[in-house]
Amino acid sequence: MGKISANDNMRIQTLRELGLGYRRIVSKCPDKQLNLQSVKNICRRVDQRGSATERKPGSRRWKTAISKDDGQVADLTCPQEDAPGTSKSTRSIAKHLSVLRIAKFDLSLSAFCRVPAQVINAATKQKRLERCKRLPRRLTVTACKRVFFTDEKVFYLNPPVNNQNNRVWFAGKKKCGH
């Protein structure tokens, strides 16, 4: 027998309120193949709380941060516009509050790994363009056969220790509204 559905819980509750015992309830529902111990547990819940579906007070996990309008959650997860790289890792945010559930489900944010990229300013772009235009004029046909081009590699002086913890939170296309 798998998990008992909400409809079956309500049916057992109704039969219990009519004064039936555990075994009689199981015999009334032969098509459901109810487990006697499961029926006993549901009947105890009905006797104690008056409902088969109502949970025990305090049995749910509480949220540390209450609302999605809380500015503290948004400040911790999203980097500042004028200061890139100011967002915090999920682990360091968790030290302040429990935001993972709120960020994912209430604010509909997704966490992505940071992708390293080289920062190119306008002067560097201009310099590269000029050199690219000069390169075909410098090379002859025989010299072209000896030239080997490779991709560039970005090197960092202070790389992050663990890239898995270096995350960016993003609202996605749904939140943009464009």
N, C-alpha and C positions, 0 to 999 in steps of 0.2 A: 504494500500500500504506500502510495506517495503522500505528498502533502495534502492535507484536508482543505478543501476550498472554503471560501467565505459562506457560500450557500449551504454547504454541508454543516458548517459550524452553526449557522442559524437554525437549520433543521434539528440538529442535536439539542440546541438550546430550547426550542419549542417543545420537543419531546420530554426534556428534563423538567420544564416548567409544568408539564401535564402530570408529573409525578412518576415517570418511568425510571426504572433502574438501569444500570450500565448494560447488563446482558439483554434486556428487553429492547433497548435502543439499537444495539448491534443486530438483533434479530429482525427489527423493523426495517432495516436498510440492508438486505442481503446483496443487492446489486452493487453496493459501494465497497464491500469487503473491508469494513472498518476494523481497525485494531482495537481490542478491548482496552488496552492501556491508554491509547489516544482518546477514546471516548471518556474514560475516567478523568483524564486531565481536563478535558473540555467541560465536563460536568462540575468538577471542582471550581473551575473558573466561574461558571454560571452561579454556583452556590455562594462563592465569596464576593464576586463583584456585580452579579446580576446580569452579566453579558458575556457571551462566548468570544466576542471579537475585541472588546475593550482591553487595552494594555494596562499593565500594572503601572501606577504613577511612578515617575522617575526612571522607568526602564529604557527610555530613549536616550541616545547620545545628545548632549547639549552642544549648542553652537557657542563658541567663545565670543565671536563678534556677531552682533544681533542682526543688523540690517545691511543690505547691499548699498545703501546710500552713505555708509560710513566712509568718510574721506580718508581715514587712516589706512584702510585696505587698499584703496586706489593709489595712494601716495607710495606705499611700500612695493606694490607690484609693477607700476608703470614708471619708466624713467622720466626725468624732467626734460622738457622741450629744449632748454638751452644748455643742458649738461648731459650729453650722452654717456652711457655707461654707469648711471647712478642707480639703476634698478638693482635689487638685491636677489640673492639666490633663495630658492624655496626653503632651504634649511634655516637660513638666517631670518627669514620672515617668520617662520614657525616659532622662533624664540620669542617674538613679540606677540603674536596671536595665531590662532588656528585659522589660517586663511585659505588653505588649499581647497577645502570643500566649497567655501563661499566664492572663491575666485573661479572655480570650475563651473559650479552649478548655478549660483545666484547671479554672478556677473558675466557668465558665459565666456570666460577667458581661456585661452589655450597656452601651454608652455612649450616653447621651442628652444632647441640648442642654438647658441650663438654661432654664427658662421664667420670665421676670420676673413677679413677683407682689407685690401690695401687702400689707404686714404690717398686720393690723388687730387691735388689742388689745381687751379686753373693754369698756373705757370708750368707745372709738370706736364699737363695735357698739351700745351702749346709746344713745349720742348720735344715731346715724343712725336707730335705731328710733323714738325720740321725734319727730324731725323729720319722718319719713315719716308718722307718725300725724297730725301737725299740718297737713301740706301740703293734704290735701283740704278741710279746714275753712277755710283761707285763700283758696282759689281759688273764684271764681264761674264760671258757665258762660262768660261773655264773656272772663274772664281766662284760662280754660283754652285758648281758641282762640289766644291770643297766646303761650303757654308752649311752649318748644322744649326737649326733653330730649335730652341726649347722653351717651355713655359717658365714663367717666373715663379719664384717661391718667396712667400712672405715670412720673415723672421721677426720674432718678438723678443725684446729684452727681458720682460717680466711676464711670461705666459701664466695663465691660470693653472692652478695645481690639478684640478679635476674638471674637465670640460663638461661632464654630465651635470655638475651642479651649477654651471654657468648658463642660466636660462633667461629667455625673454618672454614676457607675457604679452599676448596679442588678443585684441577683441574680435578679430576676424572681419569678414566682409559684411556680415549681417549688421554689425554695430555701426559701420561707416555711414550708411544711408546715402551713398553717392549713386 
